[in-house]
Amino acid sequence: MEKHNPVLSLPLATALAAISSLMPLTCYVLSLSAFGIPHVYYELHYIRERFSSRLSLPFKSGILLVLTMICLCNTAALIMPFQHVMEIVLLIAALLFLLAYFFAPSLMTLAGIFLFTAGILFNPVLVFFIMAFLHNLTPWGFLKERGASGRAWIIFILLPVVVFFLSMPTALDHALYSPADAETFLAHYIPVKWQDIDFVKPVFAAAVYLQLTHYDTTIRVMPKLMSQGIRPHRLVYVVFALVCCAFIFSFKTSRSVYSILAGFHAWLEVPILLAVFAGYFEPESRAAASAS
């Protein structure tokens, strides 16, 4: 039975929803600059402690090989841009779905393979948009794996819908930024060619709210579920501060470099969560009972 997780804060989530509705662009810029790299660090740390020893070596090796290919492709595109990077990355990422199905077969994963492949063939831009949006829901999956996701649906499903409708008349900060800057910020979730569509800004606001919630759950909540928490070395905090300064100095360049590491951790979660919902990981209580 799922239990309510007391560290999930509904009042905090409500406050994040309100500020995302009012100032989505500002929330996006400040949160990514300050918490982008820290949340990647915390999330990778959590995944290593929670799942690394429970993954078979072939499964783990296959995932790391595919992720290395994605990182190399993104790095090459950053150094020397070339056409069809998106399509190439998606084709490589499709291997993660195949790996998940091979080691942890399920109807959900099979459906994922079909939908992902169809998306690559017909509209790869839409696939990237959906994956970027869904990535912010991954902490919910990790909480569910712990049986601690009670009421999380309010935070991850209901409040984004509220933000979508609230931000239509209330978003105040779009006029604070130049069209070029606004286009750059929106492009994280909304492809440039879609940015003139009327409902795009509310969608962006909902995505920003989920981004804030993702950061909060990853940095504040998930470490509390670990046996020893996460205690970064002082030098790690120095790196966090330097990265934040880099974003302030050149947001666009910093985000391009950041996206390589962010892509690594985002795609890593795909096969792991598919395996979670396929029942690949034996519940710890059952594993302890069989070991005794």
N, C-alpha and C positions, 0 to 999 in steps of 0.2 A: 504494500500500500504506500502511495506517495504521501510524504509528510510535508507540512508547511515549512519552508526554510525561513527562519526568523531574521536572517541577515539580508534578505531581499526587502528593500524599503519602498513601500508604496508611496509614502509622502515624498520621498526623494524623486521617485520616478515621475510623480505628478508635477513636481517643480521643474524637472528636466523637460517634460512635455510642454509646460507653459513657456519656458524660455526658448525652446526650439520653435514654437509657433510664432513667437514675436521676432526673434533674431536668428533665423536659421543659418545665414551665411557667416555671421560672426561666431556662432557656436561651432560651426564646422571648422573654421580657420583656427580658432583658439584651442579647441579640443584635439584636433589632429596634431598641431604644433607641440602641445604640452604632453599629450597622452598617447600619441600614435606609437612611438617606439616603446615606451614603458609597457603598453598593453600587449605588444608582440612578445616582449621579454617574459611577462607574467604568464601569458597563454602557453608559450612554448615550454616554460618551466612546469606548468601544471600538466600538460600533455605528457611530458617525459616521465614525471613521477607517477601519474595515474595509469598510463597505458603502455609505456615502453616495454616493461618486463612482461606484459600480458599479450604482446603481439609476437607471433611466430617470426623467426629470423627471416624466412623467405618473404613473408608479407611486408615486414619492416624494410627489408632491402629493396624490394620492388617499389615501395612508396618513395624511398629516398632517391632511387635512381630517376624516377619520373620527375620528382621535384627538382632535382639537379638539372635535368633537361629544360624544365620551364625557366629556372633561374638563368641558365646560360643563354636561352633565347631572349629573355627580357633584357639581360645585360648587353648582349650584342646589339639589340635594337636601340638601346640607350646610347651606345657608343657610335654606332653607324646605322641610323634608321633605314629600315627596308619595308617593303610592302607586305601586307597580309600577316603581320605579326599576330594580330588577334586570332585569326583563323588557325595559325600554327600552334599557338599556345593552347587553344581549345582542343585541338586534335591530340596534343600531348596529354592534356588534362583528362581526356576521355579514357586514357589508360588507367587512371585512378579508379574510375567506375568499374572497369573490367577487373582490376585487381580485387576490389571489394567483393565483386560477385564471385570470383574464383575462390577466395578464401572464406567468404561469409555470404553464401547465396541467399537471396530473398527476393520476393516479388517487388518490394520497394526499390531495391537496387536495379533489378531488371527494368522496371519502369523508368528509373533514372537514366539508364543507358539509352533507352529508346528516345526519351524526350531530349536528352542532351545531344544525341546524334542528330535528331531531326532539327534541333535548333541550330546546330553548326551548319547544316545543309541549307536551311531556309533563311535564318536571320541570326548570324553570330553576334551582332550588336545587342540584340535583345537578350541573348544568353548571358553575355557579360553583365548587362544591367541587372538581370535577375540574380545572378550569382553574387554580385556586389551587395545587393539588397539583402539576400538571404544570409550572407556571411554574418551579419549583425545578430542573427538569431541563434548562432552556434552555442553561446553560453547556456541557452535554454536546454539544448540537447545534452550538454555536460551535466547540468543540474538534474535533468531527467534520469541520466545514467546513474546518478547517486540516489535517486528516489527522493529528491529534495526540490522538486519543481512546483510544489503547490502554489497556486495563485500567480505563477509566472505568466500564465496566459493573459492576465490583466495588463502586465507590464509590456509583454512582447507582441500582443495582438490587439487588444482593445485600445490602449493609449496611442499607438501609431495612427489608428483610424481617427481618433479624436484630434490628434495633431494635424492630420490631413485637412480636416474640415475647419479647424480653428485658424490655420495659417492662411486660408484663402483671403479673409478680410483683414487679418491682423499683422501679417509679416511687415516689419517696419524698416529693415536694414538694407534692402536691395538698392535703395537710392544712395546709400553711403559708399558704394563701390563703383568703380568705373565699369563700363560694359565688358572690357577685356578681363578684368579681375573676376567679375561675376561669372563670366563664361568659364574661366579656369576653375573656379571653385565648384560650380555646378557640374563640371565635366567628370568629377570623381564618381558621381552616381548617374548623371544624365548625359548621354551623348550629345555633342554639340548640335547635331542636326535635329534633335528633338527639343531643344531648349526654348523654342518659340511657341510650343504647344501650351494652351492655357493652364492645364492641370499639372504641369511639370513642377512648378515651384512648390505647391503643396506636397507632391511626392518627394521632392528633395527635403522639405522640412521633416516629413515623417522618417526619411532615411537618416537625417541628422539626429533626430531623437533616438532612433535605434542605435546609432553610433555612440551617443553619449551613454546609453544604457549598457551597451556592449562593453565600453571602457569601464564603467562602474562595476559591472558584474565580474569582469576579468581581474581588475586590480584590487577591488575591495572585498568582493564576496567569495570568489573561488579559493583564494589562499586560506580563508577561514575553514574551508572544508578539507584542507590538507593536514596531515599529521603534525608537521612542523612549520606550516605556513611558508611564506617566501620572504627571505631576508636578503635583499641585494647587497653586494659589497659597495663600499663608499665610492669606488671608482665607477661602478655602474651608474650611480646617481650623477656623477660628473659627466658621463656619456649622455645621459638623459638631458642634462642642462645644455650641453654643447649642441645636441641635435635640435633642441628647442630654439637656440640662438640661430642655427642654420636656417630653420624655417622662417624666422623673423627676417633674416638677411635676404633670403631668396626662396620664397615659398614654392614657386613652380619647379625649380631645379631640385630642391630638397624632396618634394613630393615624388618626383620621378625616380630618385634614388631609393626613397623609402618604399616605393611600390614594389620593388624587387623583393625585399625582405617580407613585406606585408603579403605579397602573393605567395611566398613560400609557406607562411603559416596558415593562410586562408585555404589553399589547396590541400595542405596536410590534413585539415580537419574533415575534408570530404570523405575519404575512405574510412577514417576512424569512426565518424558518426554513422555512416552506413553500416559498419560492422557492429556498432552499438545496438542499432535498431534491428539488426538481423540476429541478435542474440549470440554474437561471436564471443563476447566476454562473459565468462561465468561469473555470476554474482558472488561477491566476496564471502558472504555468509555461507553459501553452499560450498565454495572452495575450501573454506576453513574447516567445515564439517567433514568433507571427504579427506582432507589432509590428516585430521585427527583419527 
